[in-house]
Amino acid sequence: MTTQVVIIGGGFGGLEACKALAPAIRNGRLSVTLVDKENFFQFNPLLPGVATGAVETRHIVYPLRRVCQELGIRFVRNKVRTVDGDRRILHLHNELTLPYDRLIIAAGSATNYYGIPGARENAFPFKTLMDAIRLRAQVVEMWELADQATDLATRRRLLTFVIAGGGITGVEVCSELLHMFTSTMARLYPSVPQNLVNVHLVEAGERLLGGLRQEHSDVALAHLRRVGVTVVLHRKVTAVDAANVTLDDGTVIPAHTLVWTTGIRGPSLESPWPWPLGRAGKLTVDTGCRVADGVWAVGDAADCVDETGTPVPAVAQGAMQMGRLAATNLLSELDGHPTTALRYRDLGYFVGLGKHSTVASMMGVPVSGVLAWYLWALVYLVKMVGFRKQVEVATDMIKSIFVDHDTSQIHERRRMLRDVDMEPRL
Ligand SMILES: Cc1cc2nc3c(=O)[nH]c(=O)nc-3n(C[C@H](O)[C@H](O)[C@H](O)COP(=O)(O)OP(=O)(O)OC[C@H]3O[C@@H](n4cnc5c(N)ncnc54)[C@H](O)[C@@H]3O)c2cc1C
């Protein structure tokens, strides 16, 4: 009999599981359905480029229906609302249900605001393509209003940008913004005094890029300070409203733009998952990514340690390795074979510092500067899904060496100067 497998989420982990199950689909052992609330796969590492107009929005996404068609998988574009673990049924929107024999949960993560007053309402999260589009529109809006404002305090507030979180995403967003401001905005807005532009990076830990090589933390810190970013370490954001960001030492930074790149938590449904949750509200899994009988969780959604007891980081390579393992273990269980534990392999990382500079660690070897940027470009191009996307992103990367950032405001967020302190964020 054909086993019905359902995978929730077509991100890095879910797609890798799909690919690993493809041979069993072809020989008729499995029928697989992928359900995702979006109809595209999104390549997150290039989101900072989208937020600053260095990379074209559509170039970092790929239609999930096409991938599924190639692999013989049924695609359902819908949101999983609740799971009935006893009856093995997913409840979706439009009163639809999706029964399963085996389930792989690869639903990613959600932004964690840690209950900080005003953060959910006022901060700009940075997880999705829409977040990147909104942030780009907000940044351009602030420059447009600063161009029209006449008093100094208003202009300074409009041109102050605070980034919470000094991890890879925070450092990359900060670097890309600075690159955009100095290379594009300064020329486009000649009447705006550049000394009014302030970018603050607030990190709660003792160094930037915690968990990565110390030398790369030092390079990133020195680079950001050199280009004029105010880096604040050992500090947390404790409150935010439409016009101010408050830190835990009482400092108030007048700013309309707080970008929230810190903190993730497990994905939530309309009613709780029917299985235990571990750290940060993620699904607890064993070293083989198993949640319960017939259920696996992978990627950012899973609280997983590998066979050495080391927690698997919430990064794309972790999600991909877990996705492959969950699929393999699913097949092993069906065959009555023993399952295997995850042996997480850290392949390294890239951190973009804007202006075609990067710090990287590849298989433990540190690289930095322009050479690292070329490697970054090469690796990301290889990892893009589909030849067309590879060509499009390659074109963007080459273009970014010669031309300015695209500052078109596609997302509607026009405001009047007098509204800027009052209007809630869209
Ligand atoms: C801005 C940014 C930059 C990053 N840069 C890097 C980087 O350079 N290198 C790196 O290794 N990692 C990076 N990461 C982290 C990496 O993207 C994640 O670790 C990875 O995407 C996790 O994969 P996943 O499959 O668990 O989840 P995701 O890739 O997030 O996929 C989850 C999928 O589940 C779907 N989904 C969620 N809930 C539901 C639901 N209820 N019903 C149906 N579908 C649902 C979502 O639509 C999504 O398609 C970055 C992340 C961000 C946000």
The ligand as an ORCA input file, in Angstrom:
! r2SCAN-3c Opt
* xyz 0 1
  C      17.285     37.394      6.854
  C      17.812     36.016      7.083
  C      19.081     35.698      6.641
  C      19.594     34.420      6.848
  N      20.838     34.138      6.390
  C      21.325     32.894      6.540
  C      22.597     32.562      6.032
  O      23.288     33.394      5.458
  N      23.044     31.286      6.196
  C      22.300     30.333      6.851
  O      22.731     29.185      6.958
  N      21.094     30.620      7.349
  C      20.587     31.879      7.214
  N      19.359     32.188      7.725
  C      18.629     31.161      8.499
  C      17.955     30.178      7.542
  O      17.244     30.890      6.562
  C      17.008     29.293      8.336
  O      17.745     28.615      9.323
  C      16.337     28.291      7.391
  O      15.508     28.974      6.482
  C      15.509     27.285      8.185
  O      14.924     26.412      7.275
  P      13.516     25.751      7.603
  O      13.238     24.794      6.512
  O      13.501     25.256      8.995
  O      12.482     26.951      7.589
  P      12.159     28.002      6.433
  O      13.200     28.008      5.390
  O      11.862     29.269      7.154
  O      10.828     27.424      5.786
  C       9.642     27.305      6.532
  C       8.487     27.174      5.548
  O       7.322     26.791      6.282
  C       6.211     27.523      5.791
  N       5.214     27.558      6.887
  C       5.363     28.067      8.118
  N       4.237     27.891      8.849
  C       3.362     27.247      8.050
  C       2.027     26.793      8.232
  N       1.370     26.947      9.390
  N       1.412     26.184      7.185
  C       2.064     26.020      6.000
  N       3.314     26.440      5.780
  C       3.976     27.036      6.787
  C       6.800     28.879      5.460
  O       5.989     29.573      4.525
  C       8.155     28.486      4.866
  O       8.091     28.297      3.475
  C      18.819     33.453      7.523
  C      17.527     33.762      7.959
  C      17.025     35.034      7.735
  C      15.625     35.352      8.207
*
